[in-house]
Structures are given as C-alpha cells and as structure tokens.
Amino acid sequence: MTATPTPPPLVLIRADAAPDIGTGHVMRCLALVEALRELRADAAFCGSRITPSLRDRLAADGIAHHLIDPAQDADDMLALYRRIGAKALVVDSYWLDADWRAAMRQAGGPVLALDDLADRPLFADLVWNPSPQAHTLPYDRLAPGAKLLLGDAHVLIRREIRDRISAPRTALAERTRILVTFGGSDPVGLTVPVIKRLAPLLPDDVGLDVVVGGSNPALACCRAAAARFPAVALHVDTREMGRLIAGCGLAITAGGGTVAEMAALATPCLLVAVVDNQAAAAADARTRGWAAVLDARGMDKADAADAVTENSLHLWADLPARSDLSRRIAGIDGQGAPRVARALLDRIAVYKARNIYAAPGP
C-alpha cells in the first residue's frame, strides 16, 4: 500500500486591516506566508476586519481568509483554529489584549507574536521585533522563555522585493523616477495633496510613481489627481513594488515595513511620520542615518504636503546626499522571512515530537 502523504502544517495568522488602521499588518504577514510556502508549509489568515482589495489579493494567491466575530473574538478564534487543523498561531495586532492572548494558549500549538510595542504580556513561544533596540525591551518578562527573533536579520521582506536584491540595478545618478507611497490605505490622506503640489514642480525629465492600495478611501481622487499630470504614473495594488523601489532615485514613504524594503534595495528615502506609532521608527531611521525624516504629526494635510514637497525637491537636487542615504540604508539581506518561517516550523516540530497536540491546554 502507498502511504498517505502527510499534509503540510497549517499556520493560522491573525492580522486585521481597515482604512483607519492601515494594511501593514497583513502585508508583512504575507511575506511570512510566502516563506512558509517555500518551506512546504501553508497558512490561512483570519481577522475581524479586512479590506476588499486585500481579501481579493489573498484569494488570488490561494490564501484563505476567515472573518472573526468581534463580539466573541477569542471563542471564534479557538473554534476556527481547531476546525481547520492549524498547528501554530501568528498574532500581529496592536489591539488584542493580554486576556485574549492568554486564551489563545488553549489552542495547544506554538504562538508567534509579531510585536512592535512591548506593552503587554504576549503569551508566545516566539517573539518577533525587527527594531535595532528590540533587545533592550522587557521580553523576558512579557514572554518568559520565548525564542526571540529580533533585529534587522528578521525583517519580513516580501518575495517581490527579495527577488530584486541580487539583481543588477541602475546607478542612482541615472534614475529619473521618484516614488511616493503612504501605505495601503493612507489613513491621513496625504497622497492627493502631495501629487498636486509635487508633480508640477518636478524637472521635465523626472517622473513620479505613486503607489496606492485599493483600500485607500480616496482612490478615485488619487486617480483624478494623477490624470492631471503626464509625469505621474499611478499604481494600484501593484505586484511590482520591487521594480519601482529599485528603479527610483528617491522614495517618499510613511513609516512601516516599506522602510525595510527600501533598505533591502539601498534606496534613499524621505520618511514621513504621520501618526504616533511611526514615531519610534522615524527616530530610529534618523539615528541610523537611514533616511531623511520629516515629522508631519500634528500638521494639517496642506502643511504636511507642502513640507513633503519642499523636502523632496531639496533631496532630489542633492545627489551626494541621496548617495549617502543609499550607502547608509544598505545592508538588510532580505532573508528575514525565511528565518522566521524556519523558526516557527522548528517549534511546530518540537510540539509534534512532544505530542503536545494530543492534549491541548493552557
């Protein structure tokens, strides 16, 4: 008789997305899913909120997404975990509290917590935080005994970026494009005013690539603004982010995972902090000399867009400064997602060897 092949281990990922909270949690988890699949595992997403464009992207990639009822979140999560036969849980959330996380231990499998704040008990077997200061945070208290996946080596970079790291790139002085991206949903609404101010002031030989997500509530306005200027190319839910980052001479971006993608491709950037949870990353980028940093928190959209335009034009005219930023930001090898995926699969193997799955408990 032919033995029935063992199905690949299934990892359940909890990450929410909405116009007001952004899409970064799902997008960085997508990098982890790609790496898990490369290692012959599989994954499914779940959450209480998901934008239509992200739901469609996951479906196009053959990745299941399950909606959770926020009124009975923990109970629904545990029931889903058991129903689909998951072997591990990944939690990426700022708003799921310690009680929720403690309840997830009843699932009986390993938990990987993606964390940026170190502000609550995590109840996790593995903790991820790519910040260079992560080793100073009290994870020994927040997740006793957990394996720590910290620092640049564990940054989650999507495959479309990873595939560009070793490819030849045009010299910085020969690049004639500026890239603008304020995240998948641009919750502050900077994209349109920046297009309107920056595009007409660009030199004749310079183009503007503007990346927006289908989750952007001002998508129609973005299309209309971009259509006014021949130099502007609008990219909606692009799968070509690696090409756009590698081909631009300057990137204008909000804080978040995009900064790590710039670092993987040594692209100079103007980092615009627009909300409080980007402040730490902006301060880190300034300290390390990774980016020119503009703190736009507290500014209205018009003033912020004016400041972005002024700083961008100044940087574009200063090739030595952009070259120095490119040199300083370079160094992330882009292999963080495979490292994190292997660490999670190793922990699944430990649980299996100890027969922990047979008797789930707290």
N, C-alpha and C positions, 0 to 999 in steps of 0.2 A: 504494500500500500504506500501511496505517496503521502508524506506528512503534510498536514495543512500548514501553510506558511503563517508565521506569527505576524499579526498586524503591527504596523508601526505605532510606537507610542504616541498618544494624542495629548497635546498640551492645550489647556483652556486658558485664554487670555482675557482678562477683564480690563478694558480700556474704553472710556466714553469719549464722545466727540459731539460738539454742537457749535453753532456760530459764536456763542458767548464765551465758550471755554477753549475754543480752538480745536485743531485736529492733530496736534503734535504727539499726543499720547498714542493714538492709533498708528501714526506713521512710523514712529520709532519702533513700536512693536512689530510692524510689518517687516522691518529689517530683520528682527529676530525670527519671524516666521520663515523668511527666505532662507536663513541659515539653518533652521531646523529641517526644512525640506531638503536642503543639500546634504544633510546628515541622515536622511531617510526616516525622519520623524514627520509628524503632521501637527496641525494646530487649528483651532477654531476660536473666533472672537465672541465676546458677549459684552453687553452693557445696557444701561438704562436709556442711553441716548446715542444715536448715530446719525450723521448727515446722509441724505440720499446719495450724494456723489461718492462718499466713502463706502457706503453699502454696495453701490454698483461696482466700485473698484474691487472690493473684496470678492464679490460674486464673479467678476471677470477672471479673477485669479484662482477661482475654485476654492475659496476660503469661506467656510460657513460663518454666519453671524447670527447670534441668538439674542433676542431682546429680553431684558430682565425687568420685572415689575418693581419700580422703586418703592412701592408700598410694602413689599415683602421681599426686599432685596436679598438678604442673606439666605433665607429659606429657598428662594428661587435659584440662587447660585448653587447651593449644595445639591438641590434636586437635579439641576442641569448637569453638574459635574458627574454625578453618579449615572445619570441616564445615558450620557454619550460615552461613558467609559474612559473619562480623562485620567491621565496618570500624573499630571502636575498642573499647578495653577500659577499663572503670572498675573501680578496685580500692578497696574500702573495708574495711580489715582492720587489726587490731592485731597479728595473729599470723603473717601471711605475711611471711617474712623477705626480706633483700636478695637472696639467691640465687634465690628464687622469682621475685621481681620482675625480676631481670636476665634470667631465662629467658623471661619474657613478651615481651621485646623481639623475640624471634624471630617473633612473630605478624605483624610487619610493619606494624601500624597504630598510630595515636596512643594513648597511655595517659594517662588522667586518674586521679591519685591523690587520694582523699579522705583527708586526714590531720589528726590532732589532736595528735600526739606529737612529730614531728620528731626521731625517734630512730633512723632507719635510712635508707640510700640508697633513693630511690624509683623511679629509672629511669623517669621520667614526662615527658611533653610539657607537661602542665598539672598544677598542684598547687592543691588547694582546702583552705583552712583559714579558717573564719569568725571565729576569735578576734581580738579587737582587738589582741592582742600578736603576731599571726602575722607581721607584717612584721619583727619582731626575731629571728625564728627562722632558722637557717642553711640556707635552701632553696637558696641559691646554690651550696652545697656538696653538698646532698643530692639536688638535681635541677638540675644545671647547664643553663642555657639554657631552662628551663621557663617557660611563662607562668604567673604567679601570680594566683590568684583568691582574694584574702584579704579578711577583714573582713566587717562587717555586710552590705555590699551583696551578698554571695554566699551568705548563709544560705539553706539549702534548705527552703522552706516548701511544704507540700502544698497542692493546689488548694482543698481544703475549708476551709483557713484563708485562703488568698489571696482567695477569693471573698467573705469577710466583712470584709476590711479597709476597703473603701469603703462598706459598708452602715451604716445608722444603728444605733446601739447604745443600750441603756437606760443612763440615768445610773447611776453607781456607787452612789450612795446608795439607789437604788431596787431594786437587785439583792438577791435573797433566797436565793441558792444559793452553796454552797461546793463547789469541785471538788477531788477527790482523785485523783491518778494517779501511780503509781510505775513506769511503763513497761509495756511489753507483757508481760513475764514476771515483773516484780517479784522479782528474784533474791534479795533479802534477806528478803522475806516480810512487809512492813510493812502491807499493805492490810488484812488481817483485824484485827490489833490496833488499828489506827487507827480503823476503823469502830466497834469495840466500845467504845473509850474516848471518841471524839469525839461520836458520834451522840446518846447520852443526855444530853449536856451542852449541846446546841445550844438556842438560844431557840426557842420554839414556832413562830415564823413563818419559820424558816430550814431549808432543805432541803440534803441532801448528795448530790451527784452523784459516783459512784465509777466510774472508768473502768479496766477491766482488759482484758488481751488474752486471747484463747483459749489462748495459750501459757502462761498462769500455771498452775503446777503445783498451786496451791491454789484453783483456780477453784471447786470445789464448796464449799469453806469460805467463800469470798467470797460465794457465793450464799446460804449459810445465815446468815452474819452480817448481810448486807443485809436479809434477810427478817425479821429480828427487830425492825427499826426502821422505822416508817412514813415517816419523813423521808428515808430512804435510797433512792436510785434507782441500780441497778447497770447499767452499760452495758458490754457485752462486744463487743469488736471493732467499736466504733462507727464509723460513717461520718459522725457528726455532731459531731466534735471542735470544729469552728469554732463551731458554735452553742453548745456547752457552755462553751467558753472565753469567748466574747463575752458570755454571759449570767450568768457567775458574778461575785460580788463579791470573791472570793479564791480563788486556786488553790494547792493544796498539791502539790508535784511534786518528783520526783527530778531531778537534773541531766541534761542532754542536750538533744536537739532540741526538746523541749517548751517549754523556756525561751524559745527564739526564737519559738515560736508564741505564747506569752504576750506577748512584746514586740511582735509584729506587731499584736496586738489590744489593746495597752496594758492588760493585765490584771494587777493586783497579785498577787504570789505569795510564798509561803514556799517557798524552795528547800532541800530536804533532801538533803545529801550523804551517801550511804550506802556508797559504795565509793571506792577511791582514785582511779580515773580520772575521778571527778566533782569532785575537789578543786580543780583549776585553774579549772573553770567556776564553781564556787561562789565562789572567791576573786575572780574577775573580776566576778561579779554583785554581790558585796559592795562592791568598789571603786567600781563604777559607780553604786551605789545602785539597781540594778535590782530587787533582791529582798531580803526579809528572809531570812537564811541561817542554817540550823541544821546544824552539823556532827555527824552522828549516827554517824560511823565509829567503830567500836570499842565502841559501845553494844550491849547485847543488845536483842532486839526489844521487850521490855516497856518498858525505859527509853526507847528511841527513840520508841515510840508515845506514852508519857507526855509526852515533850518536845514532840513534834509537836502533841499536843492542847493543851498549855499555851500554846505559841506561837501556834497558830491562833486560839484563843479570845481571846487578848490582841489580836491583829491585827484580828479581826472587830469587836471593841468599839471600835477606834480608827479611825474613818472618815478623819480627817485623815491618819493615817499611810498608810492604803491609797491615798488620793488622791494622796499624794506619790509613792508607789511607782508608781502608774499613770502619773503625769506623767514620771517618770524613765525608765521602761522603754519608753515610746513612742518610735517613730522608725524602726524597721525597715520598709522599704516592701514587703517580701514578694515582691520580684521577683528574688530571687537565683537561683531555679531556672531561669527563662528565660535569665538572663545566663550561667549556667554551661553550659546546653544550647547556646546560640548559640556560645560559645567552643569547645566540643567539636566542633560541626558545622563551624565555620570551619577547625579543624585537620584534620578529615577532608577537607575540600575542598582544603586545601594538599597533603595526601598524594596525593589523586587527581590534582591538577594536575601534580605532580612524578612521577607514575607509580610511586610508591613501592610501591603494592600489587602491582605486577607482579613485584617481586623482593624478597620479604620477607627480612629478615636481622637480625642483632643490632644 
